[in-house]
Amino acid sequence: MKRVAALLTAIVLCQLLVSCDSAWPYKPVKFIAPEPPPPKHAFITKAALDSFCGTGNVTLLYTLSKLGVMTQTIYYVHLSDPDATPVKLKKPAGREGWKAESPMPSPDGKLVAYYLFPPIGHSAAYIQRLDSTSDPIPIAEPGSDPHFYKDQQGKLFVTYADTTELLNNLLSITSRATYMKQVDSSSGQVIDSIGKIASHPLYGGISRDGRYMCTGYADTYIYDRTDSSYHPIDAGLQTCNPSISTDSILTDRMMFLNFAGVQTLNNNPYGNASVGLHKAVFIVDKSNSVVSAFDLNTMLGASKGEWQCPEWSNNPDYFAALASDADNYDIYLVNIKTKKALRINTDNFRVNASSTPYIFIAGGVS
């Protein structure tokens, strides 16, 4: 009887298990924590932007790290929208943990190019539509610092370097270079590989007439593609964040952030005085002459610690940059002619020092 009772009990238990879970035996599923919603921040009003730069139709692109996580994701926000909600750009599948750098919009603002760092290994460059659902399209791997260029026929291209290394004695390097590919202006798909356009890696982009490129960091140069000549800038000092002019006429100029010391520049407004680390943004032409300089403390006050990540806007009269106050970095839009700055975020933004902001101003490129 005990055996019969035990058998009946087992049958009942099996029926209960099957009725509760048709997929029995149970197979555990790994728990995946839901991703937090996009960060919400308060931004400058459309009316304030319109007063400062002649239009409120402005788009901000930037990278942002999650707190305590060593990775960065690209966000964009149309500042003309009433709620100005940041939108996250999708990363390539399997590379969600890679660090995003330097989002660069196309001349019409519909595409964005950028590159990703893995935890270990070389970087990869991508392009995609500025859309939360768009899929990234590979440009090159290894690849870094992609920039758009549109020729006189309206064809769209992307330039990129094949390394991210901080290279000393750049002109002696023969194993790294800069390349160009033609892309579809609507989808971003690669149409044709143009090939090598400079025998050294150039990180700062290409001018609107296609003649000049620039690079910075260990060595700084403006490169003239017409005769393959390199024009040294601020020789002997490291620079940061090289950025070529977006002007259609004054194309032989570059922007960069200073390293500490006496700057070896012609027409230097600081003379022989040492300039503190990241205290000035310089615009310099190919003769190594200062066209303009933007002193951090003069413009924003003594409480500011440093400039970071200046980048020329598509409108050549403006650039975007970060400025620190204690541990917080705010995003500023700077008018190059008036040397006035407008803070874009109005709350405690908490971007980090490598958030590489880009401000796209509608109508800035014809």
N, C-alpha and C positions, 0 to 999 in steps of 0.2 A: 504493500500500500504506500509505503514511503516513496518507493521508486516511481509509482504512478503519480503521486502528488507532486513530486519534484519535476516529473516530465510535464505535467499540466501547467505548473508554475512557469517553466521555461518557455512553453508555447505561448502563454499569455504575455510574458515579457517581450518575446520576439515580436508579437503582434503589436504591442504598444510602441516598440522602437520603430517598426516599419511604418506604423500609422503616423508617428510624429515626424519622421524624416525619411522620405522616399529615397534619399540618396545614401541611405545606410549601407555599408559602414561609413561613419562620419570621417570626412577628410578636412582637416583644419586649413583655413585660409589665412595667409599672412595679413595682419592688420596694417593698413596704410593710413597714416595720419592725414586728415584733410588739409589741403594747402590753405594758408590764411588768405583772406581777401586782399586785393590790391591796397597799398597804403593810401590813406586819404589825407590830403594836406590842403591848407588854404593858400591860394595863389593870388597874385596881384590882379586887380580887376581889368577887364577889357578896356574900360575907359582910361585907366592909367597907362596902359600899354599904347593906346591910340594917341595919347598926349605925348608920350615919350618917343615913339618911333613912327608915328604917322599911320599906324594900323593896329587894330586889336586882333587881327588874324595872325596869331603867332602860335607856333608849336614848340614845346620844350621836349627834348629827348635827354635822357640821363640814365645812368646805371645806379643800382641800389643793392646793398648787401642786406641779407637778413641778419638780425642781431645774433651774434655769436657764431655765424656761419661764414666760412671763408669762400664765398662765391658771390657773384654779382649777376643781376638780371637787368635787361633793358626795359625801361618804361618810357611811354610818351604821353603827353597830355596836350590837348588842344585848349589853349588858354582863352580862346574866344567863347568856349562853352560856359554856360552859367554855373554848372557844378564843377567844371574843370577836374574831372576824375582821371587819375593816372591809369593807363592801360598797359598791361604786361605784354611784351613781345615773346612769342613762343620760341623755345630753344630747340635745336635738333634732338630727335629722339635718342636717348641714351647719353646725352651730353648735358642733362639738366644741371649737373653739378659743376660744370665748367664756368669759369669767370668771364663775363662779357665786358668788352672794352670798346670805347670810342664809336658810338653810333653816329653815322654820317648820312644825312638824307640826300636824295637825288635832287637835281635842280628844280624839279616840280614838287618835291616833298612827298611823292607817292611811294618811293622805295627807300630802304635804309640798308647801308652796308656797315659791317662791324666785324670784329674777330673775337674768338674765344680762346681762353687759356685752359688747358687741362691741369689737374693737380700735379702731374708729372708728364713732361714731354713737350712737343712743339704745338704752336697755335694753329688755328684754322680760320679762314676768312669766309664770310657768308653774306648773302644778300637776300632780302625778302620785302614783300609789300608791307607798308606801315599799316598793319591790320592785325588784330589780336588772334585771328584764326589762320593767318598765312603760314605756310611751311618754309623754313629756311632752305635756301639753295646754295650748295657749296660753290665757292669761287676758287679757292686754292688751299692746299694743305701740304706743307706748311704755308701759312700766309698771315699777314698782319697789316694793320693800318690801311684798310681799303678806302679809297676816295673816288668820287665820281668825276667824270669829265665829259662834257658834251661838245662835239665839234661843230663847225660852221654848217654842216649838212644836217645837224640835228641828231646824229648818231650818238648813242650813249655808251660810255666805257667806264671800266673800273680799273684803277691802278692799285697795286699792292706790293709790299716787300715780302721776301720769303724767309724772314727771320724777325725776331723781336730783340735780338741781342744788343747790349750796350757796347758798341764797337769802338775801340781806340784805334787810331791810325786808319780811319775809314778808307782812304784812297789806296791803301795797300791790300785791302780785302778783295779777293778775287772769287771767293766761293759763295758769295751772297749777292743778290741783285734785286731790281725792281721790274715788275711785269705789268702788262695791260691786257684786258680782255674786253671784247664788245658784249654788251648785254641788251636784252630786249627792254625797252623803256617802260613797258606796261607790266610784264610779268617778272622781270629780273632774270629770266633764263639766259644762260651764257650762249651767245651766238657764235663767237669766233675768238680764238686765242691770238692776240697780236704778237705776243712774245716779249722778249726782254726790251725795255726801253731805257734802262740805265744799268751800268755795270756794278752798281753798289746799291745797298738797301737805303731807300729814301722814305722817311716816315711822315712827312708833313704835307703830302698832297701835291696837286698840280694846279697851275694857274688857269684862268678861264680861257686864255689864248693857247694853252697847251705848250707854252715855251718854257716856263720855269717850274722847277720842283724844289723842295727844300727838305732838310733833315736836321736833326738835333741830337741832344744828349751828349755823349762823350766828345764828338766832333760835330760842328755845325757848319752847314754849307747851303748856299743857294746854287742850284744846278741849272745851267742854260743848255737846253736840249739842242739848240741850233748849232753849237760848236762843241758840245760835250765838255764844257768848262765848269769847274767848281770854284765858287767864290767863297772864301772862308769868312765866317762871321764870329765875332767875339772869341778869337783864337786864344787857346790856352785855358778857357773856362768851360765847364760843362753847362749846358742849357737844358731846359725841359719844355715839353709840349710844343714842338715846332708846328707851325701852321702857315701855309702860303696865302698870299693875298687873294681875295675873291673879287677884286676890282677888275673891270674889263679893260682899263687903260694902264693903271699903275700896277703892273703884274710882277715886277721884279722885287717884291717886298715880302718879308716873312715876319711872323710874330713868334715870340718865345718868352719863357719865364726864366728869370736870372738865377744863377747860382751865386753863392756868397763871394765877395771880393771886389776888386777894382775891375770894372768892365773894360775890355780892350776894344772900344768902339769909337769911331769918329763921331764928332758932334755929340759927345756924351754929356747929357745934362748933369750928371753927377761928378764930372771931371775926374780927379784922382781920388775921390772919396770912395771908400768901400761901401758896397750896397749889401744889405742883409739878405739872407737866403729867402728867395721868393717874395721879395718886397717890391719888385717892379716887373711889369709886363712891358717889353720893348717891341717896337716895330722898326725894322732895319732894312735898308735896301741893299742891292748886291755890291755896292761900294763899301759896305760895312759902316754906313752912316745912319745914325739914329734919326728916324722920321718923327717918331713920337714915343713917349714913355709915360707909363701910368703908375705913379707912386701909390702904393697901397694906403699908407697912413695919411697922406695928403688928401686922398679921395674919400676914404672911408673912416678915418679916425685912428687914433693910437691904440684902441682896444683890439684892432684886428691883428691877427698873428701872421698870416701869409695869404698870398694868392695861390690858387691851384688850378690846373687844367684850363688855361685860356684857350679858346677856339674861335677863329674868325667865323662870323655868321655868313650866310649866303648873301645878306645885305652887307656890302663892304664898309659901311659906316658904323658897324657894331661888332662886338665880340661878347661871348659868354665866358664866365669864369666863376670859380668858387672863391669865397673868402671866409677865413676862419675867425671864430670868436670863442675862445677857450677850446672846448672839444667839438663845437658845432660848426658845420660848414653851411653857408647859405649860397644860393645861386644868384648871380648878378648879371644884368645886361648892361654893357658899357657903351656909351656913345663915344666913338673915337674922336670926333671933331670937337665936341664940347667937354669931353672928359667928365661927364656926369654918369652916375651909376644908378640903376634901378634894381632894387631887391625884388626878385621874382616870387620867391616863397615868402609867406607872411607869418608862418608858424615855426615851431622848432623842427626843422626838416630832418636833421640827423642823417644827411648824406655823409659819405666818407670822403677822404681826401683824394680818391681816385674815381670819382663819380662821373667824370668826363661829360659835362653838360654841353648840349648844342641847342642853340635857339634859331629856329627857322622862321623867317619873316616873310609872309606872303608878298609877292611882288618884288622881292629882293634880287631876283635874277631874271633877266629878260630872255 
